Amino acid sequence: MRRPGAAAWWPPHLPTSLRGRLALSALVVTAVWVVVLTVAFDIALSVRLRASADDVLRARAEGAATTVSVQADGSLAIKDPHDDSAIDTNVWVFQGTRPLVRPAGEDAQSAQARALVQRGELFATTQEPGARRFYALPIRAADDGTTTGTQVGTVVTALDLDPYQRTEDLVQLASAVLGILLLAAVYLLTRRSVARALQPVAEMADQAARWSATDVDHRFGAAARPDELAGLAGQLDGVLDRLAAVLRREQRLNGELSHELRTPLARLVAEAELGARPGRSPEQMRAALDAVLEHAEGVTRILETLLTTARSRSAPPGRCECGAVLTSLARTAGHGGVDRVQVRVDVPEEVWVGASADVLERAVSPLLDNALRYARSTVVLQALRIPEAVLVRVGDDGPGVAPAVRDDPFAVGRRVEDGHGGAGLGLALARRLAQAAGGDVRLLDAASGDGSLGGAAFELHLPPA
């Protein structure tokens, strides 16, 4: 069975660790070079030994030729050599095909030597076993005072090739043993070197694992390291940064859930306790249930908005067309029981925003709910594109923002006891979601003319698509 994490192309019976793979790769490359160099060396050695044997044969033949003289009638005469080694047991001297000098008891070799006479200068080798190499040196009669002429005799020398073959075999064996020892040394040294080179990587991985579990703010930093380890340290620091950001988002989400849900849940419990008191009239019970339902819906909206905020912070931004989303919101508002208010959408052309339709809808919904709550007759939804952003404006013809909350209408729990209800969370949630999507929400100044209906006007800034 293949080990987890092993490469699909890597044979399962070979080492799967990086150290083993590098060592095996180095061994294979070294083995190829050792084989190539050994074969080349053996070929060069064989050629050199053959050339050395030919040099010995040629020297012997030339030495023997100095003891032979050509008579006037073309016959050969053997002179008494001053050096007895000039003619040894491996030398033949032929006049024509008749041997003048021959080794004793060498009938088989004499036949081989006789086959070379009168054929000029040449080498010949017999087959193993007992391989011998022969060299034939012609003796020529001088014509017209020249040293070249008709071949009248031949000096043949022979050399046993067994010592050369034993030398070649011994060298080949020695080179094979040395090659095996070299490959073993390369494999062991490569494994050791790679293990030492990877030890800092393993230590850094262990440190990153410990830090991710206990201390996500710890970093490797810019300490002096080799370039490769410096790059790895930077990547690990980036991973730890992202992990720390995820943990911070999780902690922030937990804190926001706790903070935002505390007030509506407390009111829901209070209304439920009031409704459960004995002696309550049906009208009082109906009012308590309506209040519980309103607060439950508020808790639902808070949860959906906070979860959408968390997703928008961690997920890549989407894109949507503002006109379609605003038209859908206006249609929903028209079926929401607010018959006295007309919702008008004013988007003269396609305006694409760099946020998903879900994010845009949840960011605009609190602003629209606030406008519907205070509008006398009309709410306008507008969208326009400017070079650096998309602007979505929500205006109404109501009394405008109360002076008591105008300084910071987006504060959590900021509400005016004006009979319209609400928990003071809608505007805060709208801003929170807009900021998570890379934008913001602001209250427009009534004197600026942006709130053309005369009431409150909020402007949602979002990045363009």
Long-range contacts (C-beta under 8 A, 24 or more apart in sequence): 18-194, 18-198, 19-191, 19-194, 19-195, 19-198, 20-191, 22-190, 22-194, 23-187, 23-190, 23-191, 23-194, 24-187, 26-186, 26-187, 26-190, 27-183, 27-186, 27-187, 27-190, 30-182, 30-183, 30-186, 31-183, 34-179, 34-182, 34-183, 35-179, 38-172, 38-175, 38-176, 38-179, 41-175, 42-168, 42-171, 42-172, 42-175, 45-168, 45-171, 46-168, 49-164, 49-167, 49-168, 50-164, 52-164, 53-133, 53-159, 53-161, 53-164, 54-123, 54-133, 54-135, 56-159, 57-123, 57-133, 57-134, 57-135, 57-157, 57-158, 57-159, 58-135, 58-137, 60-88, 60-90, 60-91, 60-135, 60-157, 60-159, 61-91, 61-135, 61-136, 61-137, 61-155, 61-156, 61-157, 62-137, 63-87, 64-91, 64-93, 64-101, 64-155, 64-157, 65-137, 65-139, 65-155, 68-93, 68-100, 68-139, 68-153, 68-155, 70-139, 70-140, 70-141, 70-142, 70-152, 70-153, 74-141, 74-150, 74-152, 75-152, 76-100, 76-139, 76-152, 76-153, 90-157, 90-158, 90-159, 91-155, 91-156, 91-157, 91-158, 92-154, 92-155, 92-156, 92-157, 93-153, 93-154, 93-155, 93-156, 94-153, 94-154, 94-155, 94-156, 95-152, 95-153, 96-152, 96-153, 100-153, 109-158, 112-158, 113-156, 113-158, 116-154, 116-156, 117-154, 117-156, 118-151, 118-154, 120-151, 125-161, 128-165, 130-160, 130-162, 131-160, 131-161, 131-162, 131-165, 132-158, 132-159, 132-160, 132-161, 133-158, 133-159, 133-161, 134-158, 134-159, 135-159, 200-225, 200-229, 201-229, 201-232, 204-229, 204-232, 204-233, 204-236, 205-236, 208-236, 208-239, 208-240, 211-240, 212-239, 212-240, 212-243, 216-240, 216-243, 216-244, 216-247, 217-244, 246-314, 249-310, 249-313, 249-314, 253-306, 253-310, 256-306, 256-309, 256-432, 257-303, 257-306, 259-412, 260-302, 260-306, 260-412, 260-425, 260-429, 261-299, 261-302, 261-303, 263-413, 263-423, 263-425, 264-295, 264-298, 264-299, 264-302, 264-423, 264-425, 265-295, 265-299, 267-291, 267-295, 267-423, 268-292, 268-295, 268-296, 268-299, 271-295, 294-421, 295-423, 298-423, 298-425, 301-365, 301-366, 301-426, 301-429, 302-425, 302-429, 304-362, 305-362, 305-366, 305-429, 305-432, 305-433, 306-429, 306-432, 308-358, 308-359, 308-362, 308-433, 309-432, 309-433, 309-436, 310-436, 312-355, 312-356, 312-359, 312-433, 312-436, 312-437, 313-436, 317-354, 317-355, 317-356, 317-437, 317-438, 317-463, 318-354, 318-355, 318-356, 318-357, 318-359, 319-352, 319-353, 319-354, 319-355, 319-356, 319-465, 320-352, 320-353, 320-355, 320-356, 320-357, 320-360, 320-465, 321-350, 321-351, 321-352, 321-353, 322-347, 322-351, 322-352, 322-353, 322-360, 322-383, 322-390, 322-392, 323-347, 323-350, 323-351, 323-383, 324-357, 325-357, 325-360, 325-361, 325-364, 326-364, 326-381, 326-383, 326-392, 328-361, 329-361, 329-364, 329-365, 329-368, 329-381, 330-381, 333-368, 333-372, 333-379, 336-372, 338-372, 340-377, 341-372, 341-375, 341-376, 341-377, 341-378, 341-379, 342-377, 342-378, 342-379, 343-368, 343-372, 343-379, 343-380, 343-381, 344-378, 344-379, 344-380, 344-381, 345-380, 345-381, 346-380, 346-381, 346-382, 346-383, 347-381, 347-382, 347-383, 347-384, 348-384, 351-383, 351-384, 351-385, 351-390, 352-390, 352-464, 352-465, 353-383, 353-390, 353-392, 353-462, 353-463, 353-464, 353-465, 354-390, 354-437, 354-438, 354-462, 354-463, 354-464, 354-465, 355-437, 355-438, 355-439, 355-462, 355-463, 359-433, 359-436, 359-437, 360-392, 360-462, 362-433, 363-430, 363-433, 363-434, 363-437, 363-439, 363-441, 363-460, 363-462, 364-392, 364-394, 364-430, 364-460, 365-430, 366-426, 366-427, 366-429, 366-430, 367-394, 367-426, 367-427, 367-430, 367-441, 367-458, 367-460, 368-394, 369-426, 370-394, 370-422, 370-426, 370-427, 370-456, 370-458, 371-395, 371-396, 371-398, 371-455, 371-456, 371-458, 372-396, 373-420, 373-421, 373-422, 374-398, 374-399, 374-420, 374-455, 374-456, 375-455, 376-455, 378-453, 380-452, 380-453, 385-464, 388-464, 389-439, 389-461, 389-462, 389-463, 389-464, 390-461, 390-462, 390-463, 390-464, 390-465, 391-459, 391-460, 391-461, 392-459, 392-460, 392-462, 393-444, 393-450, 393-457, 393-458, 393-459, 393-460, 394-457, 394-458, 394-460, 395-444, 395-450, 395-451, 395-452, 395-453, 395-455, 395-456, 395-457, 395-458, 396-453, 396-455, 396-456, 396-457, 397-453, 397-454, 397-455, 398-455, 398-456, 399-455, 400-446, 400-451, 400-454, 400-455, 400-456, 401-443, 401-456, 406-443, 409-443, 410-441, 427-458, 430-458, 430-460, 434-460, 434-461, 434-462, 437-462, 437-463, 438-462, 438-463, 439-463
